[in-house]
Each structure stands twice: as structure tokens, then as C-alpha cells.
């Protein structure tokens, strides 16, 4: 199972637990992610894969 490490609290988060928000912009779409444990926001989950 793929997990992502939260950059703030270090908790390993399963992909289905990550909260994602996608918004439209004039140049396309922007998605940011939120840790369900500490509520920290981060932009790229690829940098934090474990």
C-alpha cells in the first residue's frame, strides 16, 4: 500500500486518507492536499512518498 509522510507531523498517511482539494484556475487545475492528523497543507504528494 502506498503511503505519504506528512511534511509537518511525519505521520504516514494511506492514500485514501489524504484530503484533496482541486480548484480551477485560468491555467488549468490546482490540487492541494491536507493531512487528516495535523491538518497541515502540502502541494505535492510525490515528494513525500514512503
Buried (B, 14 or more C-beta within 10 A) or exposed (E): EEBBBBBEEEBEBEEEEBEEEEEEEEEEEEEBBBBEBEEEEBEEBEEBEE
